[in-house]
Amino acid sequence: MKCSVFALLVSLMLTSAAPATSRPGYHIIKTWKLGGEGGWDYLIIDPDARRLYISRAVKVMVIDADSGRLVGAISDTPGVHGIALAPEMGKGFVSNGRENTVSVFDLKTLNTIQKIKVGDGPDAILYDPATKRVFTFNARSQDATAIDADKASVVGTIPLGSKPEFAQSDAMGTIFVNMEDKNSLYALDPTKLTVKSRWALPGCESPTGLAIDRAHRRLFSGCDKIMAITDADSGQEVANVPVGDGVDATSYDDETGLAFASAGEGKLTVVQSEGGDHYRVAEEVDTQRGARTMALDRKTHNLYLVTARFGPPPAPTAQNRPSILPDSFVVLVVGK
């Protein structure tokens, strides 16, 4: 009897300890071939409407997030980079990098309502629910343009003096944005349109993707081969973990407590907290070369990544991007 009780206690102890060291179990569960021509950049999901928006050269592809079926497109978006959604207003916003405009579109019909002139080289774009403003982060003019989402009009500009990348809102009066060329992170006031704080990211080269854990006030910056984790109040780096080469996007799942970094080398890194500010790599998922941007579905906890097959290296150019083989563009759905 004593042996049986002892064995049971050992078994319970091992079972309770297992989640801290077990792998989450993410892998590619679906591959949707979309084809078509041109490169890509950001993507975003509307979890309630079950639509996935993918920026694609001069248009935005809109697909069913459950079946992968193409349901429509937002056309005439030259040099499209990002998409922001304001579901409560029934509107979406697209940053057009080559035209220095934002397209405002109807979420139901996907028809463009109007275009708004913004700064030079709009790249990332973000809807801030606290102020009901849309912000474009303009690479060439090194500033951010604020747009009243309801009136669809520009309300001001925030000079940054640096090249902004992706941004996040804490929905409480602060917007955070990575500064790629200064290896830093800025905190912005979206109401006063000012820079509140400038924080260095030690050891973080070329920060791009940014995710936020609003409950624990932590920011996750995707850097060159590391994820830098920062206190959203003090700006202090609290941890960093190794990730893949060529990271562009990061995400954080509030329900599972997992953070993700997608890298162009063809690797998705899953990062888990071990309590406090101790983080570890919980899993590395093989994806596909070029799959460096992603969107997290907060309903299913799946992740969507996009990429294509590449041809031989081209002649040297300013962009130095490889050619994309025709009709090879795909969506990779990663889940459990």
N, C-alpha and C positions, 0 to 999 in steps of 0.2 A: 504493500500500500504506500509506504514512504517513497519507494522508488517511482511509483506511478505519479505521485504528487509532485516529486522533484522534476520528473520528465515533463509534466504539464507546465510547471513554472518556467522551465527553460524554453519550452516551445512558445509560450506567451511572450517571453522576453524577446526572442528572436523575431517573432511576428511583429511586435510593436516597433522594433528597430528597423525592420525591412524598408519602410518607405523612405528613410533618410538616405539609403544607399541604392535603392532600386532604380532602374531606368524607367523614365516616363512611358516609353514605348511608341514614340512618334516614328512614322514612316510614310512614304508616298502611298496614298490610298487610291488616288485617281489621277489620270493624265488626260487633259482635254486638248485636242489639237484644234487650234483656231486658224492657223495659217495667216495669209495676208503678208503685206510688205511693210517695211519700216521698223525702226527701233522702238523702244518703250522706256517708260520711267516709272513714276509712282502708280500705285493702285490703291483703291479704297473700297470697303464694302458697306452697304446699307443693310444691317442685319435684319431689320424688320421687313423691309421691302424685298429682301433676298436678291439684291442686285449687286454685282461686282463691276466696278468701273476701272478700266485699264487705259492709261494714256498710251497712245500709239501714233507717233509721227505727227500727223495733221488731223487726228480725230481721237475721240474717246470711244472705245468699244465697251458695250454694256452687255453683260451676260447674266444668265440665271445662275445664282450662287449654288444651287443644288444640282442642277443638271448639266451645266456648262453650255447650255444653248444660247446662241447669240440672240438677244432680244431687241437690239437697236444700237444706235451710235449717235454721238454728238459731233457734228461735222464742223469744218472750218475753224480748227484750233491750231494754227501754225506753230510748230515747235512746242507742242503741249508738254507740260511737265507734271502738274499735280491737279487733284480734284478735291474740293471741299464740299461738304453736304450740310445743309440746314433743313432737316426734315420738317421741323415745326412750321417753317415758312414755305415748304414745298419747292425749295430752290436748291440748285447746285451751282458751283463756281469752278471754272477751269482757268489755270494760268497758261497763257500763250507766250512762250519765251521769245519767239521770233517777231512777234507783233507788238509786244509790250502792252498787252491787254488782258483782261479777264472776261471770259464768256459767262454770262448768267443764263442758266437753263432751267426749264421746268422739269421737276423730278418725275412727273407722270408721263408727259409727252416726249421728253428729251429734246424739245424744241428750244433753240436759243432765243432768249427774250431780248437781250441787248449785250453790248460790249462796253467795257469800262477801261479807259486809259489809265495805266499804272506806271510804276517805275521801270527802269531799264533792265531787261532780262529777268522777268519774274520766273521763279523756280518753284520752291515749295509754297504751298498755300494752306491756310488753316482757318477753320471757323471757331471762334471763341464764344461759347454759349453764355458766358457771364456778361459780356458787353453786346452780344449779338452783332459782332463785327467780324468781317473776313480780313485776313492779313495775307498779303503776298510778300515773299522775301526775295528781293531783287538783287541778283548776283552782280550785275554790271554797275548799277548805280549805288550798290552797297547800302541799301536802306530797306525799309518795310513800308508798304502802302496799306493804310487802314480804310476799309470800305464798310459803310452802313449796309448790312445785309438786307434789311427791309426796304430801304429806299434805293438800294443799288447805286450809291454815290460815294465818291471818295471824301473822307472826313479829315485826312491828314497823312503825314509821313513821319516815320521815325528814322533819323540818320543813324547809321550803325558804324560806318567807317571800316567795315570788314565784310567779307563775303559770307552771307548767311546760308545755312543749309536747312535741315528740317527743324520743325518747331513743335512744341506741345503747350497746351493750356492746362492750368490746374483747376480751371472753372471757378476760381475764387479771387481773380483779380491779378494774376500774373501769367505771362507767356514766357516760355523758355525757348531759346534758339541756339543751335550750334553755330560756331564761327569757324568755318573750315580752314581758312588761311591763317588764323591766329591761335589755333588749338585751344579754343576757349568756349565758354558758355555764357550767354547773356540772359539776364532776367529783365523783362520789359513790363511797363505799365500800359495795358491796353486801353485804358481810359484817358490818361494824361498824355499818352504817346511819347513816353520817355524811356530811357534806359535806366533801370534801377540799380543793377549790379553787373559787373564784369568779372567772371571767375575763370582762372586758368584751369586747364585740364592736364595735370602733369602726366607725361608719358603717353598722352593721347595725340596721335598724329592724324590730321585731316578728319576731324569728327563729322559724320554725315547724319545717319539715322538717329532719331531720338524717341525714346518712349518714357512713360511716366507711371509710377505707382503713386496714385494720389493719396491713398490711405496712409502710407508710410513715408510719404514725402521723399521719394527717391527717383532720380533720373538716370536713364540708361543710354549712354552715348556710344554709337558704333564708330570705333576708331580703327586705325591700321593694326589689325590682328589682336586688338583687345576691346573689351567692353568696359568703359569707365562708368562707375556707379557713383553718383553725386548726391549729397544732401541738398534738397531743393530749398532749404531755408538759409543754410550757412554757405553753400557753395563749396563745401569741403568734399574732396573725393574720399569715399569711405571704403571702396574696394575696386578691384579690377580683375577681370578673368580673361583668359585667352579665348579668342574666337577665330574664325576662318579668315583667309586672305581675300581682300576686296569686299569688305562689308559695306553695304549701302543702307540697309534698313534694320531697325530694331523694333520690337513690340513687347508689350507686357500684358499678361492675362490676369486681371484682378481676381478672378475666381480661383484659378489654380495656383497663383503666385509664381508663375514661371515667366522668365524673360527669354526673348529669342533674338538671334542675330543671323541674317542671311548674307552669305558671302558669294562673290562671283566665282570663286574656285569650284563651287558646287557643294557647299556645306552649309547646313543649318545647325547652329549651336543652341542648345537648350540650357538655360542657366537657372539654378534653383538656390533659394536662400536656405541656409542651415540654421537660421535664427540670428537675430541681431543683424550685424553687417557682415556676416560670413556667407559668401556665395561660392558656388562651385559649378563646374560644368557637369550637368547631369546626363547629357547625351549629345552625340554628334550624328546628324542625319545626312546621309549622302543624297544630294538632290541632282542637279545638273549644272554644268558649266554655264555661267551667265545669270544664274538665278539669284540675283542680289537685291531685288525689291520684293516686298511682300505686304500682305494685308491679313489681319487677324479677325476671324469671325467670332465675336464674343458670345454667340448663341451656341454654336457647335464646338467651339474651341479649335476648329481647324484653321490651318494657315494656307494662304494662296500665294504661290510664287510664279513668276513668268520668266520665260527664256526662249531661246531658239538654238538651232545648230549653226555653227560658224564655219565660214570658208577659210581659205588661206589668208595669212596676214597681208594687209594692203600695203601699198607704198606709204612711206612715212607722211603723216599729216599732223595738223595741230591737235586733232582729236585722237588720232592713232587708234581708231576702232576697227576691229576685224569685220569683214563682210558677213552678212547674214544670209544663210542659204534660203532660197525661196520656199515658202509654204511650210516652214518648220517651226513656227511660233506655237508655244504650248503654255497651258496653265497646269502647274503641278499642285495638287491638293494634298497637304500633309496633315495627318491626323493619327488617331490611335485605332 
